[in-house]
Amino acid sequence: MPSTTRRRLLATLGTAVTAVGAGCGTPGLEPPPNERHPTALGTPWTPPTGSWQFPAAGPRQTAQTPTAPPAEPTVAWHRPGDEAVDSDDGQFVGVADGRIVVSAVLDGRVRLRALALADGTELWRNELPLLERGWFRPGGIADGTVYATDNAGGLLAIDTADGRLVWRRSLREQVVDAVPDEYVPEPDDTSEFATVVTPTPHTLYAATGYGLHGVDADDGTELWRVYLGDDGGSSFRPTGVVVTTDGACVTGAPGRFASVKRYGSPEDEEIDVEHTDPAMDFVGRPMATDANNVALLNHGATGETGGPSVVGVGFGRKRWSFPGYAVGDGDRSAEFATDGTHVFVAGVYDDGPAVFALRQQTGQIAWLSRLSPDDWIADGEYRPLWPGVPAVADDTLLVGYGGPEGGSGVVLALSAADGTVRWRRAVPAGPERLAVVDDTLLAVHGRGGVTALRADGGDSG
């Protein structure tokens, strides 16, 4: 497989045609039947300050906010998750309008609840049925609505004010009705059409095994579609979508990365579709490090297998790779965030947990900070740790670690400039996501539990 393939789309009466094939001396990919030219692609929109509307903050998946974290915080309140829920089935959705939204999957249903940012009071709770395999993946919040997907190509819109289901629409049915079977993953299996979504106020960017789709945020109608599979109809399983000002990037398993980017004026617009081989076994979520570059995390890299740990990709070419093999469970051994200058990688390595700061343009190590043995060795015995997704708050990098079998965790605040540890705090459960909203640091746990930390301390229950 060539390292890069490219094709260019031109708008022709609402359809898409291939105008140019190029890339590393190889022919471009041919378009499948009924591909639709994007009516809009990319957005400058970012969630307002004082919110954290996506699991990773915003549509660029950076896990970054300009808001500074509280200094030397202590626990203000803690709300445990549901012990009946498996730790992998609880998820952080986002924070908007003073509401923290979390989800958990149990017995074929998704349980959504909203907690008050101020004191953790439960504001509402709702349960929705899922299809037989029980997949629920939140994309984020836009204009007061949670957008999420299920494993069969279903898109869900849920009101953050009361948990009410606004609409539910099958993207799979819309695609299957319009596209030949060879371009549809498992066309005869109605329960298998894996979909991930990144919302913006007007358009939802959904990735499927077919490719990238634009969906109307008001009612779930498919607006356009761009094929991202192989020439012969070979599909992939999507793992993430990042939306930038003038395009979008999609990752998938096995190691897939594709970018769809627009050029020129609306009257003379060209759209390039580029596939870059990241040489990874399993590409996790993408993260935009600036307008033209994306970092990819390899969730298949353990020991010395599976390729590099982190790869930096420009639109159309692989720029750098960082080996940094983590150890332990492949999909839980490392996580990352960015401040636009560095890519911060928190992982568990042979000699213990550590955080790397990589230069965004080159992948070179800017600094390395190792976790204190006091945080991962208890009574002389090794305590297994997993990293949560780091967060960048102003000039501070926040990192959380917790054990795979529950129990307490730790949150550390490091200088984003040099890795100096500013403070560390024990929390009641291992954080899988961190977020900073106004004066509050949130640590969200695997079963949908939440711990709030503030500088003024005081445990309100």
VMD Tcl script that draws the C-alpha trace (Angstrom):
set ca {
  {0.00 0.00 0.00}
  {1.46 3.39 -0.95}
  {2.11 5.80 1.87}
  {-0.26 8.42 0.41}
  {-3.04 8.41 -2.18}
  {-5.02 11.44 -3.22}
  {-8.03 12.34 -5.28}
  {-9.68 15.70 -5.87}
  {-13.38 16.41 -5.93}
  {-15.13 19.16 -7.85}
  {-18.73 20.21 -7.29}
  {-20.92 19.22 -10.25}
  {-24.67 19.63 -9.75}
  {-24.47 18.40 -6.16}
  {-22.51 15.25 -7.00}
  {-18.80 14.54 -6.72}
  {-16.45 13.64 -9.54}
  {-12.75 12.86 -9.44}
  {-10.83 15.58 -11.23}
  {-7.23 14.67 -10.45}
  {-5.48 11.57 -9.13}
  {-2.06 12.00 -7.51}
  {0.15 11.11 -4.60}
  {3.59 9.56 -4.36}
  {3.58 8.62 -8.02}
  {0.52 6.40 -7.68}
  {-2.89 6.77 -9.31}
  {-5.70 8.35 -7.31}
  {-8.66 6.43 -5.95}
  {-11.75 6.18 -8.13}
  {-14.97 7.51 -6.64}
  {-17.80 5.07 -5.93}
  {-21.29 5.63 -7.32}
  {-23.53 8.17 -5.58}
  {-20.84 9.99 -3.67}
  {-22.17 13.47 -2.83}
  {-20.04 16.59 -2.83}
  {-19.89 18.31 0.60}
  {-22.17 21.31 0.82}
  {-20.06 22.63 3.71}
  {-16.78 21.36 5.09}
  {-14.95 22.47 8.22}
  {-15.86 25.08 10.80}
  {-14.16 27.85 12.80}
  {-16.62 27.17 15.66}
  {-15.31 26.33 19.09}
  {-17.37 25.87 22.27}
  {-17.58 29.00 24.46}
  {-15.23 29.59 27.37}
  {-16.77 28.26 30.56}
  {-17.79 24.97 28.99}
  {-16.19 21.66 28.03}
  {-18.71 20.39 25.51}
  {-16.87 17.33 24.19}
  {-15.10 14.45 25.93}
  {-11.88 16.03 24.60}
  {-13.10 19.66 24.94}
  {-14.00 20.57 21.34}
  {-14.30 19.41 17.71}
  {-10.51 19.46 17.29}
  {-10.22 16.92 20.14}
  {-7.35 18.81 21.79}
  {-8.47 18.47 25.45}
  {-7.44 22.12 25.90}
  {-8.96 25.24 27.45}
  {-7.61 28.78 28.05}
  {-9.10 28.66 31.57}
  {-6.51 28.16 34.32}
  {-7.09 25.29 36.75}
  {-7.73 25.95 40.45}
  {-4.54 26.33 42.48}
  {-3.83 23.66 45.10}
  {-7.42 22.35 44.94}
  {-9.16 19.93 47.26}
  {-12.30 17.87 46.79}
  {-15.43 20.04 46.75}
  {-17.83 17.18 46.02}
  {-17.81 13.58 44.78}
  {-20.58 11.60 43.12}
  {-19.79 7.89 42.63}
  {-20.69 6.04 39.47}
  {-22.99 3.05 39.20}
  {-21.25 -0.06 40.55}
  {-23.47 -2.26 38.38}
  {-21.89 -0.71 35.29}
  {-18.67 -2.11 33.85}
  {-15.85 0.42 34.08}
  {-15.52 0.50 30.28}
  {-19.21 1.34 29.78}
  {-19.35 4.67 31.62}
  {-18.44 7.78 29.61}
  {-18.04 11.51 29.99}
  {-20.18 13.43 27.50}
  {-19.39 17.07 28.30}
  {-20.25 20.19 30.32}
  {-22.55 22.97 29.14}
  {-24.76 25.53 30.87}
  {-23.67 24.36 34.31}
  {-24.63 20.72 33.62}
  {-22.20 17.81 33.61}
  {-23.56 15.04 31.38}
  {-22.34 11.45 31.79}
  {-23.54 8.15 30.35}
  {-23.40 4.48 31.24}
  {-24.52 1.36 29.37}
  {-26.34 -1.33 31.36}
  {-28.52 -4.24 30.22}
  {-28.99 -2.99 26.68}
  {-29.90 0.55 27.69}
  {-27.96 3.78 27.98}
  {-28.42 5.67 31.23}
  {-27.81 9.41 30.90}
  {-27.72 11.81 33.81}
  {-26.88 15.46 34.36}
  {-25.18 16.74 37.51}
  {-25.05 20.36 38.64}
  {-21.54 21.77 38.25}
  {-22.03 23.77 41.45}
  {-22.60 20.90 43.90}
  {-23.12 17.62 42.04}
  {-26.89 17.49 42.52}
  {-28.54 15.18 40.00}
  {-30.65 17.39 37.73}
  {-32.16 14.70 35.56}
  {-31.79 11.05 34.57}
  {-33.08 9.24 31.50}
  {-32.68 5.78 29.97}
  {-32.91 4.94 26.29}
  {-32.99 1.50 24.65}
  {-30.02 0.43 22.55}
  {-29.70 -2.21 19.88}
  {-28.64 -5.74 20.74}
  {-24.91 -5.07 21.10}
  {-25.38 -2.09 23.40}
  {-22.97 0.39 21.79}
  {-23.28 4.05 22.80}
  {-20.64 6.60 21.90}
  {-21.18 10.28 22.75}
  {-19.73 12.76 20.28}
  {-20.27 15.96 22.23}
  {-22.65 18.85 22.85}
  {-23.60 21.59 20.39}
  {-26.31 24.21 20.94}
  {-27.65 22.45 24.02}
  {-27.94 19.04 22.39}
  {-25.94 15.86 23.00}
  {-25.16 13.98 19.79}
  {-24.18 10.32 19.97}
  {-24.09 7.11 17.93}
  {-24.81 3.42 18.35}
  {-23.16 0.40 16.76}
  {-25.73 0.08 13.96}
  {-25.42 3.49 12.36}
  {-27.99 5.17 14.58}
  {-27.62 8.87 15.38}
  {-29.21 10.24 18.56}
  {-29.92 13.84 19.60}
  {-30.66 14.41 23.31}
  {-31.65 17.68 25.00}
  {-29.20 18.61 27.78}
  {-31.94 20.56 29.62}
  {-33.98 17.48 30.57}
  {-32.49 14.38 28.89}
  {-35.33 14.15 26.39}
  {-34.66 12.32 23.12}
  {-35.05 14.98 20.42}
  {-34.65 12.67 17.44}
  {-33.17 9.32 16.44}
  {-32.25 8.58 12.83}
  {-30.50 5.70 11.09}
  {-27.55 6.84 9.00}
  {-27.07 3.24 7.89}
  {-30.49 3.10 6.23}
  {-29.83 6.33 4.36}
  {-26.48 5.03 3.07}
  {-27.63 1.50 2.22}
  {-30.52 2.85 0.17}
  {-28.19 4.96 -1.98}
  {-24.87 3.09 -2.23}
  {-24.01 -0.28 -3.87}
  {-23.53 -3.15 -1.41}
  {-19.81 -3.54 -2.12}
  {-19.21 -0.11 -0.61}
  {-21.20 -0.75 2.57}
  {-19.73 -2.64 5.54}
  {-21.82 -5.77 6.27}
  {-24.74 -4.65 4.06}
  {-26.97 -7.53 5.23}
  {-26.27 -7.10 8.95}
  {-28.57 -4.44 10.38}
  {-26.79 -4.53 13.76}
  {-23.31 -3.67 12.46}
  {-22.58 -0.21 11.07}
  {-20.10 1.33 13.50}
  {-20.38 5.12 13.53}
  {-18.62 7.94 15.36}
  {-19.71 11.57 15.28}
  {-18.28 15.01 15.98}
  {-21.00 17.68 16.13}
  {-20.98 21.34 15.21}
  {-24.03 23.63 15.55}
  {-25.31 23.05 12.00}
  {-23.54 19.94 10.68}
  {-22.68 16.63 12.29}
  {-19.50 15.03 10.96}
  {-20.08 11.28 11.08}
  {-17.59 8.58 10.12}
  {-18.62 5.07 9.10}
  {-16.95 2.17 7.34}
  {-18.05 3.87 4.11}
  {-16.39 7.20 4.84}
  {-17.22 10.72 6.02}
  {-20.78 12.03 6.09}
  {-22.29 15.45 6.67}
  {-25.55 15.21 8.61}
  {-28.14 17.89 9.36}
  {-27.99 18.63 13.10}
  {-31.71 19.50 13.15}
  {-33.13 16.14 12.09}
  {-30.36 13.64 11.21}
  {-30.78 13.83 7.42}
  {-27.64 12.91 5.49}
  {-26.49 15.95 3.47}
  {-23.39 14.59 1.74}
  {-20.97 11.66 1.78}
  {-17.33 11.13 0.79}
  {-16.02 7.60 0.30}
  {-12.88 6.74 2.30}
  {-12.53 3.01 1.68}
  {-10.29 1.23 -0.82}
  {-10.80 0.92 -4.59}
  {-12.37 -2.49 -4.27}
  {-14.89 -1.47 -1.64}
  {-12.82 -2.55 1.37}
  {-14.13 -0.73 4.44}
  {-12.73 -0.01 7.92}
  {-14.00 0.55 11.46}
  {-13.96 4.27 12.35}
  {-12.36 5.33 15.63}
  {-12.50 9.14 15.51}
  {-13.30 12.35 13.64}
  {-11.62 15.71 14.09}
  {-13.04 18.86 12.46}
  {-10.78 21.79 11.56}
  {-11.48 25.18 9.99}
  {-11.33 23.89 6.42}
  {-11.72 20.14 6.64}
  {-12.01 16.98 8.66}
  {-9.87 13.94 9.42}
  {-10.99 10.37 10.07}
  {-9.15 7.53 11.77}
  {-10.05 3.86 11.69}
  {-9.02 0.31 12.46}
  {-6.90 -1.24 11.28}
  {-4.41 1.61 10.85}
  {-6.28 4.14 8.73}
  {-6.01 7.91 8.40}
  {-7.78 10.06 5.83}
  {-8.19 13.80 5.48}
  {-10.85 15.67 3.54}
  {-9.89 19.30 3.00}
  {-11.27 22.17 0.94}
  {-9.30 24.74 -1.05}
  {-10.25 27.89 -2.93}
  {-13.32 30.11 -2.83}
  {-16.91 28.83 -2.58}
  {-17.38 29.66 -6.28}
  {-14.30 27.66 -7.32}
  {-13.89 25.16 -4.51}
  {-11.75 22.05 -4.70}
  {-11.76 19.27 -2.14}
  {-8.86 16.88 -1.72}
  {-9.27 13.43 -0.21}
  {-5.95 12.08 1.02}
  {-5.11 8.73 2.61}
  {-1.90 8.46 4.63}
  {-0.57 5.19 6.01}
  {0.45 5.91 9.64}
  {2.08 2.46 10.05}
  {0.02 1.75 13.15}
  {-1.87 -1.36 14.18}
  {-4.85 0.45 15.71}
  {-5.28 4.20 15.37}
  {-7.26 5.77 18.21}
  {-8.82 9.21 18.18}
  {-7.12 11.93 16.12}
  {-6.15 15.28 17.61}
  {-5.60 18.50 15.62}
  {-2.38 20.15 16.78}
  {-2.86 23.14 14.47}
  {-4.76 24.02 11.28}
  {-2.72 21.65 9.11}
  {-1.40 18.93 11.41}
  {-2.89 16.04 13.34}
  {-1.42 13.71 15.96}
  {-2.48 10.06 16.11}
  {-2.26 7.70 19.07}
  {-1.59 4.00 18.50}
  {-3.80 1.91 20.76}
  {-2.17 -1.24 19.42}
  {1.42 -0.42 20.45}
  {2.59 -2.48 23.41}
  {6.14 -3.60 24.09}
  {7.90 -3.49 20.73}
  {4.92 -4.44 18.59}
  {2.27 -2.55 16.75}
  {4.32 0.32 15.36}
  {5.11 3.74 16.86}
  {3.21 5.08 19.86}
  {2.41 8.53 18.44}
  {2.58 9.83 14.87}
  {2.38 13.40 13.59}
  {0.61 13.74 10.23}
  {0.26 16.76 7.99}
  {-2.52 16.84 5.44}
  {-1.18 14.30 2.98}
  {2.04 13.09 4.58}
  {3.46 11.53 7.71}
  {5.78 14.04 9.38}
  {7.21 12.21 12.40}
  {6.78 9.24 14.70}
  {7.57 8.72 18.36}
  {8.36 5.13 19.41}
  {7.82 5.50 23.20}
  {6.33 2.04 23.58}
  {3.97 1.87 26.52}
  {3.32 -1.36 28.38}
  {0.22 -3.02 29.77}
  {-3.18 -3.09 28.11}
  {-2.69 -1.75 24.60}
  {-5.83 0.37 24.56}
  {-5.21 1.86 28.01}
  {-1.44 2.31 28.10}
  {-1.17 5.91 26.84}
  {-3.30 9.01 26.20}
  {-2.55 12.49 24.85}
  {-3.44 16.22 24.66}
  {-1.94 19.33 23.06}
  {-1.36 23.02 23.68}
  {-0.67 23.69 19.99}
  {3.09 23.70 20.57}
  {3.55 20.31 22.20}
  {1.90 16.90 22.10}
  {1.71 15.62 25.67}
  {1.72 11.84 26.06}
  {0.87 10.28 29.42}
  {1.66 6.58 29.61}
  {2.81 3.64 31.66}
  {6.27 2.39 30.76}
  {8.72 -0.30 31.87}
  {10.09 1.88 34.66}
  {6.76 3.36 35.71}
  {4.30 6.08 34.67}
  {5.71 9.07 32.82}
  {4.66 12.09 30.76}
  {6.43 13.12 27.56}
  {6.18 16.53 25.91}
  {6.86 16.19 22.17}
  {7.46 19.15 19.88}
  {4.43 19.38 17.65}
  {6.36 20.04 14.43}
  {9.07 17.38 14.82}
  {8.06 14.85 17.48}
  {11.30 15.44 19.37}
  {11.17 15.21 23.16}
  {11.00 18.65 24.79}
  {10.83 17.27 28.34}
  {10.07 14.12 30.30}
  {8.49 13.92 33.75}
  {8.27 10.68 35.72}
  {5.61 10.02 38.32}
  {6.80 9.72 41.90}
  {7.08 6.08 43.07}
  {4.89 7.09 46.02}
  {2.00 7.34 43.57}
  {2.33 3.85 42.09}
  {4.07 1.76 44.76}
  {2.07 1.07 47.94}
  {3.51 -0.90 50.89}
  {6.44 -1.93 48.76}
  {4.24 -3.48 46.07}
  {3.60 -2.27 42.55}
  {0.11 -0.83 42.06}
  {-1.05 -1.14 38.42}
  {-2.01 2.20 36.91}
  {-3.78 3.38 33.80}
  {-3.54 6.93 32.46}
  {-6.61 9.02 31.88}
  {-6.85 11.51 29.03}
  {-4.69 14.54 30.00}
  {-6.02 18.09 29.78}
  {-4.29 21.39 29.08}
  {-5.62 24.33 31.09}
  {-3.89 27.61 30.31}
  {-0.18 26.89 30.98}
  {-0.83 23.77 33.07}
  {-0.91 20.13 32.00}
  {-3.26 18.00 34.09}
  {-2.68 14.25 34.19}
  {-4.69 11.57 35.97}
  {-3.82 7.96 36.81}
  {-5.91 5.24 38.38}
  {-5.91 1.48 38.86}
  {-7.56 -0.97 36.42}
  {-9.49 -2.60 39.26}
  {-10.98 0.55 40.74}
  {-9.79 2.21 43.93}
  {-8.37 5.67 44.34}
  {-6.46 7.69 41.79}
  {-4.21 10.70 41.54}
  {-4.32 13.99 39.60}
  {-1.10 15.89 38.91}
  {-0.63 19.44 37.67}
  {2.56 19.99 35.66}
  {4.03 23.04 34.01}
  {3.32 22.71 30.30}
  {6.62 24.51 29.64}
  {9.01 22.17 31.44}
  {7.09 19.40 33.24}
  {7.69 20.64 36.76}
  {5.09 19.17 39.12}
  {3.08 22.01 40.67}
  {0.81 19.88 42.84}
  {-0.69 16.40 43.14}
  {-4.00 15.36 44.67}
  {-5.49 12.00 45.56}
  {-9.05 11.50 44.29}
  {-11.60 8.84 45.32}
  {-11.48 7.01 41.97}
  {-9.10 6.80 39.02}
  {-9.88 9.61 36.54}
  {-10.44 8.66 32.90}
  {-11.18 12.21 31.77}
  {-10.22 15.62 33.15}
  {-11.90 18.94 32.41}
  {-11.62 22.51 33.69}
  {-14.76 24.64 33.71}
  {-14.76 28.06 35.40}
  {-13.21 27.54 38.87}
  {-13.67 23.76 38.91}
  {-11.46 20.83 37.94}
  {-13.52 17.75 37.12}
  {-12.20 14.19 37.29}
  {-14.62 11.80 35.58}
  {-14.41 8.10 36.36}
  {-15.12 4.99 34.30}
  {-18.58 4.19 35.70}
  {-19.88 7.72 35.23}
  {-18.76 9.02 38.62}
  {-17.50 12.59 38.98}
  {-15.19 14.34 41.45}
  {-15.05 18.17 41.55}
  {-11.98 19.97 42.94}
  {-11.76 23.66 43.78}
  {-9.20 25.98 45.31}
  {-11.50 26.90 48.17}
  {-11.92 23.20 49.05}
  {-14.74 22.09 51.26}
  {-16.48 18.78 50.68}
  {-20.13 19.52 49.99}
  {-21.16 15.89 49.93}
}
mol new
graphics top color blue
foreach p $ca { graphics top sphere $p radius 0.5 }
foreach p [lrange $ca 0 end-1] q [lrange $ca 1 end] { graphics top cylinder $p $q radius 0.2 }
display resetview
